[in-house]
């Protein structure tokens, strides 16, 4: 899973708007099992949802009075990070062929071996070694108040309102807190979030550039946003930009220049599916059964077995006798 020297990249979010499209065509392109939502989405009165594992969420909105055929789609990391390069580029090519606009794309650069700790980055900022056009810098710390231990720290460069923002955080620590068995495969994540015109430009670069040029593009964007140099806060601007790079930053960006796009393999757990079914589907299911009777439910379950795919059979293997799922009613 790891790339050259422990550096990898993944696409962590994708959102796009199509001026005119058929919902069925969009769903066929993306794949997955979609269902009608009871509420709208981002101002669109008609919405469909799709889930993939515990973290993958897809939302599709359409039917806006101003343009009934317009379609907007949001896809979280749990979905797009599992696409290989071929599918990712096929989706982007289709979006642009429909004269669509990518409204957000997040690219995660992973330092899998955590060669540069989050604390190292924060201390460099506090020491005045950050050279950046962005004036905003924020630190959010998470902790377990019962145990009195820190469970994470996220550095934010830029604001959510701007077209680009950078997050730096310990992905390994985050996944350990969530009980992920593969947490040790991760390290520190540098996550670039692009929106609107910058998202469109980034998506076009991803589609058209070869892998080496794409990596150079990414590192160039990262370094144009934040750079760490052997300087101080009191130095003149021209002195800061001429100062040599901090050693760890030079090594890190050189590592990112070698990183390859990887496909995340997020294993879906049976308990997660059961919890999603109980929380998201059971209210409407109860209404249908109340109106149609138990027989409808049995027939629907039987029909569902005829649509099983490889992922369903993989879940089936997780069956454990004597360990039923405990339904928790809030």
N, C-alpha and C positions, 0 to 999 in steps of 0.2 A: 504494500500500500504506500509506503514512503517513497518519495522521489529522491533525486540526487542529493546526497548529503543530508537527508532528513528534511528537505524543503518541498512542500507541495502547494497546489492551489486548487480551490473548488469554487464553483458558482453557488452562492449562498442565498440568492433571492432573484426572482425575475418577475417583473410586472410589465404589461403592455396594453395598449389600446388600439383597437382596429376600427376604422371609420365605418366599415360595412362588412359584415361577415355573418355566416350561418353558425349558430351555436353548435350544431352537430358536427360541422367541419372542425371547429376549434377543439371540441372534446376528442374527436378522432385523432387529431394531431398530438394532443398532450397525452392521451391515454388515461387509464384509471377508471374507477367506478364513481360516477357523479350522481348526485341526487338533488332534487328541488329543495331550496331553502324556504323556510316559512317567512323570512324577512328579506328585504332588499340588501343592497351592498353598494357602498360609496355613491349613493344617490340613484342607483339603478333599481327600479322597482322589481325586476325579475332577477333572481340569483340562483346559482347552482353551486354546490359544494362538493369537494372531494377530499378524502383523507388518505394518508399513506403512512402507516406505522403510527408512532406516538407523536412525532413532530411534524409530519408532512401535512400541510393544509393548502388546498387550492380553492380559490374563490373566483367565480365568474359572474359578472353583472351585465345586463342588457335591458333594452326596452325603455330607455330614457325618452321622455316626450320630445326633447330637442332633436333627437336622432334615434329612432326606435331600433335601427339595425346596428348601432354601435355596440361593440363588445369590449369590456375591460376584464383583464385577468390578473390575479395575483397568485404567485406560486412561491411557497416558502422553501427553505433549505432542505427540508425532509423529502421534497419532491425533486427539485432541480439538481441537487447535489448527487443524485443517483443516476443522472443521465450521462451517457458517454459523450465524447466529443462529436460523434456523428449525429446523434439525435439533437444535441444542443444546437449545432450549426444548422441542421435541417429546420428546427423550429424558428430560429432567427431569420433564416432565408425566407421562410414562408411569411413571417410577420412583415418583412420589408416588401415582399412581393404583393402583399395586400395593402401596401401604403400605410402600414401600421407604424406606431411609435413606441419604442421601449421607454417606459416611464421610470423604471427603477431596475438596477442590477447591482447586486453585491458580489464582490470578489474577495474570497478569503485566502490570504497567504499564510500558510502554516509553517512555523518553525517547530517541527515535530519533536526535536530533541531539547526544546526550551533552552537554546544556547544563550539567549538574551532574556533575562527575567523581566517581568512587568515592572518590578521595583527599580531595576536598572534604568528603564526608560523614564520613569517618574522622577528619579533622582537627577537624571540628565536635564530634564525640563526645569526642575527647581534650581539647578546650577546655572541656568541661562545658556545651555548648549543647543537649545532648539532654535532652528532658523525656519520660520514659517510665515506665510502671508496671513494665515488665520490667527486671529487674536484670542479666540476662545479655546480654553483648555479646562477640562473638568475631570475630576476623579470621583468615582463612586465605589465605595467599599461595602462588601457584604460580610456579615458575620453571624455566627450562631450565638445568640445572647444567652442561651442556657449553658452552653459549654464554655463561653467566653473565648471562642476561637474565630479567626478570620477565615472566611470561606471563599473569598474572591475579591478581585480589584479590577475595575475597568477604567481605562483612560480614554477620554473622548477629545478628539481634536476637531474643532469646527462645531457647527450647530445643525440641528435637524432641519431647520428652515432653509439652509443653503443647498446647493446642488451636489455637494460632495461632503463627506464626513469620514473620519477614520476612527475605528475602535481598536484598542489593544487590550487583550485580556487573556487569562490563563484558561485555555479550553480544556486542558486536562483536569484542572480543579473543578470546573463547571460540570464535566461529565461524571467525575467521581461522586459529586454531590447528588447526581441523578441516578446513581447506581449502574452506570454503563460499564459493562465488562471490558470494553475496548478502550477505556479512558487513557491507559498508559501509551496508546499509539499516538496520542496528541500531545501538544506542548503549548506554546504561546501563539495566539492567532492575531494577525494584523488584518482587519476587515475593512475594506474600502466600500463605502456606500455611495452610489451615483444615482442621481435623479434627473428627470427631464432631459435637457439637451446633452448633459454630460453622460447620462445613461445611454442615450441614443448613439453618441459618439463611441462610447466604450463597446457597445454591442456590435457596432459596425466594424470596429477594429478586431474584435474577437472573431467575427465571421470571415474577414478578408485577409488578415495577416497570417503568415506561417507561424508555427509555435515559437520559434526563436525570436521573431520580431514582436510577437504578442507579449512574451515575457519582458522584453526590453521596454515595450510600451507601458506595461504595468509598473515596472520599477521606476520608469521615468515619471509616471503620474504620482507614484508614492513619494518620490524624492522632491517633486515640485510642490508637494503639499507639506511634507515635513522633512527636514534634514537636520542631522546632528553633527555639529562641528566643534572643534577645540577652540571655543570662544567663551565669552561671558556676556551677561545681560547688558553690561555697561558699554560694550564695544560699539563702534560705529557700524552702520549697516553694511558699508562696503567691506569693512574688516571681517564681519561675520561671514559674508559670502565667499571671501577669499581664504578663510581659515581651513586647515585640513580637516578631513572627516574624522570623527571619533572612531577608534579602532573597531569596536563591536558593531557599529552601524555600517562600516565599510564591509565587514565580513558578512553581516546579515543580508545586505542588499545584493552582494555578489552571490550569496546562496539562493536568493529569490530569483536571480537571473537564470538559475539552472532548474528551477522547480517546474514540474510538469502537472498538467491538469489530471486530477484523479477522480475516480468514481467512488463515492461513498457507498458502503454496503451497510445499510442500517437494517438490522434484523428486527422484524415485526414480532412482538410478543403476544401470545394468546390472551394474557391478562389485560394488555392494553386494548386489544380489540373488544374484549368483553366489557371493559370499562367504558369505551366509546359507545358501544351499542346501548349500554344501560343509561348513559347520560344524554346522548344525542338523539337516539332513535326511539327509545321506549315510550315517551309520551304520545307520539303520533301512532306508534304501533298499538298502544293500548286503546286509542280511539277507534282504529280500524277494526280491531278484534271485538270491541264492544258493539260495533255496528254490523260486522260481517260474521262474527262467531269464531270459535277456535279452529274450525275446519279450514278457514282461510289461511290461518297461520301455518298449519301443518302442510298445506298445499304449497305455500310460498317457500317454506324451508326445503321441501322436496325439489321444487323447481330450481332453487338456488344451488343445489348439489350438481345440477347439470351444467352449471356455468363455472365450476371450479377451474382455476388455472394453477400454474406452478406455485404461486405464492400461497394459495389456499391449501395445497397439499403440504407445503412446508409448515404451515401453522398446525395442520392436523397431526404432524409428528410430535408436537409439543404436548399432546395429551398425557396427563398423568392421573392414573386411577387413585381415587381417595383424596384428591386435592381439588375440590370444586372451587370455582370462583365465588367469592363472597360478595354479594351485592350490597353496596353501602348506599342507603337512601338519605339524602341530605334534607 
